[in-house]
Amino acid sequence: MTKILIIYTGGTIGMVNDTDTGALIPFNFKQIQQNVPELARLNYNLEVHSFDPIMDSSNMHPDIWAELAQLIFTRYDEFDGFVILHGSDTMAFTASALSFMLQNLSKPVILTGSQLPIGEIRTDAKENLITALEIAATKEKGKAKIPEVCIYFDSQLFRGNRSIKYNSEKFEAFRSPNYPVLAEAGVHLNFFNNYILPQPEKALKVLLDFNSNIGVLKMYPGISKQAVMAITHSSVDAIVLETFGSGNTTTAEWFINCLQEAINSGKIIVDISQCQRGSVELGKYETSKKLQEMGVVSGYDMTFEATITKLMYLMAQGHSNEEVVKLMEQSLRGELTVG
């Protein structure tokens, strides 16, 4: 019988209405089959691991990512797949982080959640959970169909490190702006094989350390020198620079000098676009040529979530700055498109 480990971290999906107060409270997810009786028809062997206490995803932290990765690694041989129930607000960060931590992953790790609690009449929770389990259980020629960390939401399966949450009100909460979906759930589950990562040849390896000492500098017209210096002259180890269009910034001398001083002091600067769709192309316009010349790293078409978690991950592995810069511009888990 197919064995799936459900890891419940918290989030809307596990909430029910308290009959006394009317407030949303978490229920015991170890009683999952009582709340979702349809699961019995899947004929899977399900085990549930609940965080204690459960957490709001706004409190997600690299230590929790390490706990999740270690749990998957420790129990990897016992299960055919893993489904993580998670609040939607930071789900894309967790999915991206796990994709880097779980090296040579050959089994599905599917994150899902819901916009409405599982006890609501119109809830999206049941469909998201049931289909995530089906995807985690799907095999082809004896091997997992999806050897990746993914997000399943509202009938679509996304690569985890390509995903963003873009809507807080619709059931269609997530998108993958720069990479096609991996599967769609309609009458049938349709997998798009050309976009799914190949099965790895090596054994699973887990790397748990993160360096979260990162600053974020988002460009806007009229940004002041003081605002820029608050980031570039701080004690962070790296800066994510959110630029206009295909990687462009102001060419004001004071601004270029601030970036140069930051790089000279040992900081890594990664340029990603504020646009959800498209890629950074350093040097395409005069407004990004200076950045390219001084050694700003191109984030290409990475999401903000993937950029942050990849930087955290790489900077904690003992690499030199030169090695981190090189690896940031390479696709490690399908998180970016070069060229």
Helices and strands as residue ranges (DSSP letters): E 3-8, G 12-14, E 15-17, E 24-26, G 29-31, H 32-35, G 37-42, E 45-50, G 57-59, H 62-74, G 76-78, E 81-85, H 91-101, E 102-103, E 109-112, H 125-137, E 139-140, E 143-144, E 149-153, E 156-159, G 160-162, E 164-165, E 174-175, E 183-185, E 189-191, G 193-195, E 205-206, E 214-218, H 225-232, E 238-243, H 253-264, E 268-273, H 286-294, E 297-298, H 304-315, H 321-328
